[in-house]
């Protein structure tokens, strides 16, 4: 990918996050990038072409952050949750504006569906590992942890929406992680509850403002 293309994509994401996919025009991205609209359309002829490039970029970041064979351990659980929440914030336009995006790029619906399934499947495997390691009780009945995994994804997804409405100062990353932790509490063993208290302390000591600076993409100009 050419340097100008990287800057265009970065600035498109910045504006999509800030103003919403529906309101951002090719001209707006060109102005922020300090190039002419004609120069931008030389690289991406339409908003659809640009959106496709943006989603390909998003996929690459996701693969780097969450390798397919990644296995979670108890001591890395909080870090992983917060990495995923930061990923959501960094690309929040995708989750917030998914219906508009699918109108522009129908194939994005498949990516969104696959991402949901990947998160739920990862959660199920994590619960199974937690049971095997003595952190969670055995599944109360067949398929129950699949439902719990789906509910965990729902909390992650809704957390981002609430954050967009109320603001990042009221709905912080630590608060999102705590919401997931509380959902799992009834299923924890004695060993798991010891981990729960350690995890809450770990979340409590996070400096949110420093984390937030790392999440945001900033405008890039030639």
C-alpha positions as CSV (number, residue, x, y, z in Angstrom):
1,X,0.0,0.0,0.0
2,X,1.3,3.4,-1.0
3,X,2.0,6.1,1.6
4,X,-0.7,8.4,0.3
5,X,-3.2,5.5,0.5
6,X,-2.3,4.8,4.1
7,X,-2.9,8.5,4.9
8,X,-6.2,8.5,3.1
9,X,-7.4,5.4,5.0
10,X,-6.2,6.7,8.3
11,X,-8.0,10.0,7.7
12,X,-11.1,8.3,6.5
13,X,-11.3,6.3,9.8
14,X,-10.7,9.4,11.8
15,X,-13.6,11.2,10.1
16,X,-15.9,8.2,10.2
17,X,-15.3,7.9,13.9
18,X,-15.8,11.6,14.5
19,X,-18.7,12.4,12.2
20,X,-20.3,9.1,11.1
21,X,-19.9,7.2,7.8
22,X,-23.1,8.7,6.3
23,X,-22.0,12.3,6.6
24,X,-18.4,12.0,5.5
25,X,-17.7,12.9,1.9
26,X,-14.7,12.1,-0.3
27,X,-14.1,15.8,-0.4
28,X,-13.9,15.9,3.4
29,X,-11.2,13.2,3.4
30,X,-9.3,14.9,0.6
31,X,-9.3,18.2,2.6
32,X,-8.0,16.6,5.7
33,X,-5.3,14.7,3.8
34,X,-4.4,18.0,2.0
35,X,-4.8,16.5,-1.5
36,X,-7.3,17.3,-4.3
37,X,-10.5,15.2,-4.6
38,X,-9.1,14.1,-8.0
39,X,-5.9,12.8,-6.4
40,X,-8.0,10.9,-3.8
41,X,-10.3,9.4,-6.5
42,X,-7.2,8.3,-8.4
43,X,-6.5,5.9,-5.6
44,X,-10.2,5.2,-4.6
45,X,-12.7,6.0,-7.3
46,X,-15.8,5.8,-5.1
47,X,-16.7,5.8,-1.4
48,X,-17.4,2.1,-1.9
49,X,-13.9,1.5,-3.1
50,X,-12.5,3.5,-0.1
51,X,-14.7,1.6,2.3
52,X,-13.5,-1.7,1.0
53,X,-9.9,-0.6,1.6
54,X,-10.7,0.6,5.1
55,X,-12.3,-2.7,6.0
56,X,-9.3,-4.6,4.6
57,X,-7.1,-2.5,6.8
58,X,-9.4,-3.2,9.8
59,X,-9.1,-7.0,9.1
60,X,-5.3,-6.8,9.0
61,X,-5.2,-5.0,12.3
62,X,-7.5,-7.6,13.8
63,X,-5.4,-10.5,12.6
64,X,-2.3,-8.9,14.1
65,X,-4.0,-8.2,17.4
66,X,-5.9,-11.5,17.7
67,X,-4.1,-14.4,16.0
68,X,-6.5,-17.3,15.1
69,X,-4.8,-19.8,17.4
70,X,-4.4,-17.5,20.3
71,X,-5.1,-19.2,23.6
72,X,-6.1,-17.2,26.6
73,X,-4.6,-17.8,30.1
74,X,-6.0,-16.5,33.3
75,X,-3.2,-13.9,33.8
76,X,-3.7,-12.4,30.4
77,X,-7.5,-12.3,30.4
78,X,-7.8,-8.7,31.5
79,X,-5.2,-7.5,29.0
80,X,-7.0,-9.4,26.2
81,X,-10.4,-7.9,27.1
82,X,-9.0,-4.4,27.1
83,X,-7.1,-5.0,23.9
84,X,-10.4,-5.9,22.2
85,X,-12.3,-3.0,23.8
86,X,-9.5,-0.6,22.5
87,X,-9.8,-2.2,19.1
88,X,-13.6,-1.4,19.2
89,X,-12.9,2.2,20.1
90,X,-10.2,2.6,17.5
91,X,-12.7,1.4,14.8
92,X,-15.9,2.4,16.5
93,X,-17.5,3.7,13.2
94,X,-17.7,0.1,12.0
95,X,-19.8,-1.1,15.0
96,X,-21.8,2.1,15.3
97,X,-22.6,2.6,11.6
98,X,-22.8,-1.1,10.5
99,X,-26.2,-0.6,8.8
100,X,-24.9,2.3,6.7
101,X,-21.7,0.5,5.9
102,X,-23.7,-2.6,4.6
103,X,-25.7,-0.2,2.4
104,X,-22.4,1.1,0.9
105,X,-20.6,-2.3,0.9
106,X,-23.0,-5.3,1.2
107,X,-20.2,-7.8,1.6
108,X,-19.3,-6.1,4.9
109,X,-22.3,-7.9,6.4
110,X,-20.3,-11.2,6.0
111,X,-17.3,-9.7,7.8
112,X,-19.5,-8.5,10.7
113,X,-21.2,-11.9,11.0
114,X,-17.9,-13.7,11.0
115,X,-16.5,-11.4,13.6
116,X,-19.5,-12.0,15.9
117,X,-19.1,-15.8,15.5
118,X,-15.3,-15.6,16.1
119,X,-15.8,-13.6,19.4
120,X,-18.5,-16.0,20.6
121,X,-16.5,-19.1,19.7
122,X,-13.4,-17.6,21.4
123,X,-15.5,-17.0,24.5
124,X,-16.8,-20.6,24.5
125,X,-13.3,-22.0,24.3
126,X,-12.2,-19.6,27.1
127,X,-15.0,-20.8,29.3
128,X,-14.0,-24.4,28.6
129,X,-10.4,-23.7,29.5
130,X,-11.5,-21.9,32.7
131,X,-13.5,-25.0,33.7
132,X,-10.6,-27.3,33.0
133,X,-8.3,-25.0,35.1
134,X,-10.7,-24.8,38.0
135,X,-11.8,-21.1,37.6
136,X,-15.3,-21.8,36.5
137,X,-17.9,-24.4,37.5
138,X,-18.9,-27.1,34.9
139,X,-21.6,-26.1,32.5
140,X,-24.9,-26.1,34.3
141,X,-26.6,-27.7,31.3
142,X,-25.7,-28.4,27.7
143,X,-25.1,-25.3,25.5
144,X,-25.5,-23.0,28.5
145,X,-22.0,-21.6,28.1
146,X,-22.7,-20.9,24.4
147,X,-25.5,-18.6,25.6
148,X,-23.2,-17.0,28.1
149,X,-20.6,-16.5,25.4
150,X,-23.2,-14.7,23.2
151,X,-24.4,-12.6,26.2
152,X,-20.7,-11.6,26.8
153,X,-20.5,-10.5,23.2
154,X,-23.7,-8.5,23.6
155,X,-22.2,-6.6,26.6
156,X,-19.1,-5.8,24.7
157,X,-21.1,-4.5,21.7
158,X,-23.7,-2.5,23.8
159,X,-20.9,-1.1,25.9
160,X,-19.5,0.7,22.9
161,X,-22.9,2.1,21.9
162,X,-23.5,3.5,25.4
163,X,-20.0,5.0,25.4
164,X,-20.7,6.8,22.2
165,X,-23.9,8.4,23.6
166,X,-22.7,9.2,27.1
167,X,-19.0,9.8,26.4
168,X,-15.7,8.2,27.2
169,X,-15.3,9.9,30.5
170,X,-18.5,8.2,31.9
171,X,-18.1,4.9,30.1
172,X,-14.4,4.0,30.3
173,X,-12.6,0.9,29.2
174,X,-12.2,-0.3,32.7
175,X,-16.0,-0.1,33.1
176,X,-16.5,-2.2,30.0
177,X,-14.1,-4.8,31.4
178,X,-15.9,-4.8,34.8
179,X,-19.2,-5.4,33.1
180,X,-17.9,-8.6,31.6
181,X,-16.3,-9.7,34.8
182,X,-19.5,-9.2,36.7
183,X,-21.5,-11.3,34.2
184,X,-19.1,-14.3,34.9
185,X,-19.1,-14.0,38.7
186,X,-22.0,-16.5,39.4
187,X,-20.0,-19.2,37.5
188,X,-16.7,-18.8,39.3
189,X,-15.3,-21.3,41.7
190,X,-13.4,-20.3,44.9
191,X,-10.3,-20.2,42.8
192,X,-12.1,-18.2,40.2
193,X,-13.4,-15.7,42.8
194,X,-9.8,-15.2,43.9
195,X,-8.9,-14.3,40.3
196,X,-12.0,-12.0,40.2
197,X,-10.8,-9.9,43.1
198,X,-7.3,-9.7,41.6
199,X,-8.7,-8.7,38.2
200,X,-10.9,-6.0,39.7
201,X,-7.9,-4.5,41.4
202,X,-5.9,-4.7,38.2
203,X,-8.7,-2.9,36.3
204,X,-9.1,-0.3,39.1
205,X,-5.4,0.7,38.9
206,X,-5.5,1.4,35.1
207,X,-5.0,5.0,34.1
208,X,-7.7,5.5,31.6
209,X,-6.5,8.7,30.0
210,X,-3.2,7.2,29.1
211,X,-4.9,4.2,27.5
212,X,-7.3,6.5,25.6
213,X,-4.4,8.3,23.9
214,X,-3.2,5.1,22.4
215,X,-6.5,4.1,21.0
216,X,-7.3,7.1,18.9
217,X,-6.1,7.5,15.3
218,X,-5.0,11.0,14.5
219,X,-5.1,12.8,11.1
220,X,-2.2,12.2,8.8
221,X,-1.2,14.7,6.2
222,X,1.5,14.5,3.6
